[in-house]
Amino acid sequence: MVFGRTASRRRDTDGTAARAARLSCSLSGTNLARAGDYNLRTVLQAIRLNPGTTRVAIAAQTGLTAPTIANITGRLAAMGLVHTTGRRQGSRGQPALQLEANADGAFAIGLAIDRDHLTLVTLDLIGAVRSRITREIAFASPDDVSGFVTESLDPLIAAARVDRDRVLGVGIAMPDDLGGIALPHRPSDYDRWSRLDIGAHLAPLLPWPIHVDNDAAAAALGEAQHGAAFAAPSFFYLLVSAGLGGGLVIDRTYHRGAHARSGEIGLMPDLAADRAPAVVQDTVSLSALFARLEAAGLAPTLATLAESAAGVVIDRWLADSVEALVQPMIAISCLLDPDAVLIGGRLPMPLIERLAAGLTARLAATRLPVRAPVLPAAMAQDAPAVGAAILPFLAHLLPSDAILIQAGR
């Protein structure tokens, strides 16, 4: 585990190595160093998720021996990642030390790049957002993103009181095919995003390791670490933003698919559309909703969605979105059988709740062998940025099966 600017300048701009490890056809073992690292991360996660826990409780939860737990918690304390908060009184013997994660022990920065906004957040070790800066900007260019990062990074860190030497890295979340999918008002030169290595582009501005992922994948990863995933370990994440993305989590592990394009629900054919060819995100996206507001003579902004004049447009859009999503939701329920379908993104929470309720009612009227509940995500509006900030934690501190895989090394 490494901290801050002494860390290597590694970039994982497409997750190729991690995906290769997971998708390897060969059998692969591990070694003691990797197993030890995994155990340390597992114990840290147990403490993060259960503030005030004890070594005895951690041993029972993880199956590790008491001496191993004592050794690992000692190392975590020496690293500044956990501390004691007192003693838990018991019926006999010495009261047990209570442990919790040190919120200031490690930090990460998350950057979300989308077609209608840019957002930066700082995240601490317990998963709290410490500061946030967002800018509403349509079709930001790479230079716009550089300018935003340059102007915002120091104020972001100062507001969060972050120790720069304890920053693990920067996660960047952005849609696949950012420059390649046609949306209303897209600039003619926006396709330059398709040729850009965003990690290399921003590396001169960010003195930490950079990790890049799809925005829906990042949102789902964030939910798996801090949201409803601990009650619903397998779920499909529906990200309603300028486009429509999806993420598949099974047993709290994100599954990318053979070509790293799982969850592409927005690009599925819309069987309910009255025109062809149409895809689901032609209806279910903020871009589509804003286009309807604009056609009705209303300002296409998030603030407009709370105005009474937008009610008729929103009602029609919600009804159409439910119909566009019915067949994909049936496929998800029948083929994947997840614990839940979670809806997040830039929609205001009241609209997310109405969309979830509409889908629930519509699916209840359909005869299905299984029916996944449709629920608002715990992390909604800033989910891609928060999920992006999770990426450095996953790379350095949090448990992942990929840590144990040798992948031919």
N, C-alpha and C positions, 0 to 999 in steps of 0.2 A: 504494500500500500504506500502511495506517495502523495505528498501534498504540495500544492502551490507551484511556484515558478521553478522549483527544482525538478519538477516532473518533466518527463520527456515530451517533446513536441509532436507526439503521435497524433495522427488524424485517422478516424475511422469513418470516412465519408459515405460509405455505402454498406457497411456492415458485412463486407465480403468474407473476412476471416471468421467472424462469429457464425455466419450462416453456413460456411463450409464445414465448420466443426459440428454443427448440429445436424447437417444433412449428409455427413460422411457415411458411405456405405460400409466402410471397414469397421471392425470391432476395435475399440480403443480403451486402454486402461488409464490409470492415473498414477501419480507418485505421492510420496508422503508430503512433499511441499504443497502440492495442490490440495490434498486432503486436509492438511493443516490450515491452509488459507480458507477453505470452504467452511471448516468447523468454526474458525474465528468469525467469519461473516455470519454464520448461522446464529452464534451466540449473541452477536451484536444485534441482529434482527430480533431475536427473542426479547432482548432488553428494550429495544426501541418500541416494540409493540405492546409491551407490558411494563409500563413504568412502576417502579416499586417492587419488581420481582426479586426473588432471592436465588442464590446459587442452587439450592435444593430444588426449587421449582424449575429452574433452567435445565438441570440434569434430568428431571422427570420428563420435561417437554422434548428435549433433544435426544435423549438416550445416551448422552455422553457421560463419562464417569465423573465423580466428584473431583478427583485430582485434576482431570483435564479442564473442567469448568473453572476451578480455582486458578489454574495456570492462564487460561484464556482471559478471564475477567481481569486478572492482574496485568496482562499485556494491554488490554483495551484501556484500562485506567492509566497506564503509563503513557499511552498514545493520546490521552486527553479525550477519548471518545465516550467514556462512561465515568460516572462517579457515584458514590454512595449518598443516600439521602436520609439515613437513619437506620434503626433496627426494628424488625417486626417481632412483636412479643408473641411468644408461644407458651404452651402449657408446661414445658419443661426445657431444661438446658439453656445454653447461651442464646439470646435473641439473635435472629438471623439478620445479616446486613441486607438492606434494600438497595437495589441498583436501578439507575435510569440512565438513558443516553444523555450526553452533554450536548445541548442544542448548538453550542458554539464550537463543538469539536470538529466539524467539517461543514463545508458549504459547497454549493454548485450554482451555476448561473444557467438559466434557460432562455433561449431566444426562439420565438415563433415568428415565422415569415409566412404570410398568406397574401392573397390577392386583394385584401381590403384593409389590412392592418399589420403592424409590427408590435410585438410585445417582448419585453425583457423582465425576468423575475430573478430574485435570489431565493434559494431554498436552503434551510438549515438541516441539521442531521435528523431532527425529529419530524421533518416534513412540513414545517411551517413556512409559508411565504413571508419573507422578511421585508421585501420591497418589490415594487412593481412600477414599470413605466410602459405606457402603450401609446401608440400613435395611429390614428385613423388615416390611412393613406391608400389610395386606390392604385393597384398595380405598381408597387414600389420597384424601382430598378435596383440592380446590385449596388450602384453608387448611393442610392437613397438608404439602403440597408447599412452600408459602411458609415454614412453620415449619422444615422440614428444611433449606431453602436458607439461611435466616437463621442457624440454629445451626451449620451445617456449613461455610459458605463460608470464613470466616477460618481455622479449623483446617486446612481442605483446602489453602489457599494457603500457610499457614505450613509445613506438613509438606513441601510440594513446593519450598519456597524460591523461589517464583515472584515475579518482578518484575511487579507489577500493571500497570505502564506498557507491558509487552511482551505483555500478554494481547490477542489479536486479537479475541476474542469468546466467546460462550457458545452452544453447540449444545444443543438440546433434542430428544430422541427419545421418541416416544410412539406407541402404536398408533392407527391410524385407528379411528373409531367407539369411542373408549375408553369413553364412557358409554352406548353404544347396544346393545352385544352382551350378551345374557343369559349369565351364568356363575353357577355355584353360589355362594350366599351374597352375591350382589351387593346392596348397599344400595339401598333404593327411591329415594333421592335422588341416586344416582350418575350419573344422566343429565344432571346439571348440567354435566358435562364437555363435553357436546355443544354447549353454548351459550357455552363459555369460549374466549377468546383467550388462550392460555397465555403468549404473548410479552408482551402488554399486562399480564397479571396479575403477571408476575415482573419487569417492567422497573424498577419502583422499587427492587428489591433488587440489580440487576445493572447496574453502570455501564459496560457494554460492549455492542456490537451483539449482537443475539440472532437466531439462526437455528433454525428449527423444521422437523423432518422426521419422517416415519414411522419407527418403530423398526426394521423390517426393512430399509427403504431405508438408514438410517444404518448398520446392521450390515454391509450389503453394500458400502456406500461405504468403510467402514473396512477391510474385507477387501480391497477393490480397491487400497487405498493401502499396506497393510502386511502383507497375508497372502499366501495362495496365488495371488493373481491374477496375479503376475508369472510363474508357471509355467502358470496357467490363466486367460488373459485374458478368456475368456467363461465365465460360470458362473451357476448359479441358487443363491441362498442360501436355506436353509431355517432359519427362526428358531423354535425351540421354546421358548416362554415360557408365560405364563399362557394365552395363545392360541397360534395358529400363523400366522406370517407368512412372506412370501417376497419375494425381491428378485432382479431380473434385471439382470445386468451383461454387456454385450457390448463386447468390445475395451476393457475397463477403464472403460467409461462406463455409468453407471446409466441404465436405460430405464424411464420411468414409465408410458408408455402414454398414449392419447388423453385419458383421464379421470384420469390420475395414480393409477391403482389397479392397475397391473400387479403380478403376483406374489401375488395374493390366493388362495393355495393353500388356506388354512384354511377359506375359505368355499365351496370346490368341493363338490359333492355327494359323499357317501361311498357309493360303489356297493357296498362290502363290508358296510355296516351292515345289521343285521337289523331296523331300524326306519326309518321314513321320516316326515318328511324329516330327514335327518341330513347334517351337513357334516363335513369331514375333521377340523377342530379339535375336534369333539365327542369324538374319540378321541385325536388326536395333539396333546396340550397338557399342560402341568403341571396345569392345572385339572382335566382329566379324570383324570390319574393320581392326583392328590390325593383326588379324589372316590372312587376305587377304594380307596385306602388307608383313608380314613375309613370306608367301608362295611365294611372288614375289621377295624375296631376299632383301627387304627394311626394314630399322629399324622401328619397331612398336612403334613410339613415336608421341606425338602431333606435334613436330617440323617437322616431316617427311611430315605431311599433307600439308605443304606449298611448298614442293619441286615439281618441274616439273615432276620428274620421277614417282611420285605417282599419277599423273593425270589420267592415264588409270584405275588404281585400284579404285580410288575415283569415277570416272564417273560410273563405273559398280556397285559399292556399292550403290551409290545414286539411280541409276535406280532400283536396286533390293529392296532398302529400300522403295521407293515409292510404288512399287507393293505390298510389304508385309504390308504396312500401309493402302492401299486403303480400304479394307473391314472394318477394325476397324474404320477408319475415317467416312465411310458411316454409321456405327452403331452409332457413336457418334453424327453425324449430325441429323440423323433421330430419334433417341431415346431421346436425351438430348436437341437438338436444342440450343446449347450454342451461345453466342455472338461471340466466336472465339475459335480456337485451337491454343495454344501458344507453341512454341518449344524452349526449353532451354537445358542447360547441358554443357558438356565439349567440344563439337564440336566447332571449331573456327567459328566465326560469319559468314564468307563467306559461309561455308558449311551449317550452319543452314538456311541461306537465300536461298541457292540453294535447300535444301530439302523442305522448305516451298513453294517455287515457283513450284517445281516439283509436289508436292501434289496438289497444287491449279490447275495446268493445267490438271492433271489426273482426278481430281474430276469434273472439268468443262465439261469434256467429258462424264460424267455419269449423267443420268437423275435422279434427286433427288427432293423431295418436298421442302427441305431446304438444304442449303449448308453453313456450317460455314467457314468463312475465316480462312486460316492457316497463322499465323504470327510468326516472331521471338519474343521471350519473351523479356521484358525490362531488366530483370535480367537473364543473361545467365550463364556464366561459374561458378560463385561462388554462384549460386542460392541456393543450399542446405545449404551451410554454412551461408549465409545471412538469409535464411528462418529459420534456426535453431536459429539464434540470435533474430528473431522475437518472438520466443516462450516465453521467459521471459517477453517481453513487453505485449504479450497477456494475460499472467497470472496475471500481476500486474497493467498495465496502459492503455491498449487499449480496446475499447469496444468489447464485445462478448455477444451473446444471452445467452450463458451458465451462465453468471453472474447472470441473473435474475431467473434461474431455481432452485427451492429448492431441487428437487430430493428426496423428502421424508423426508427431514430434519425437 
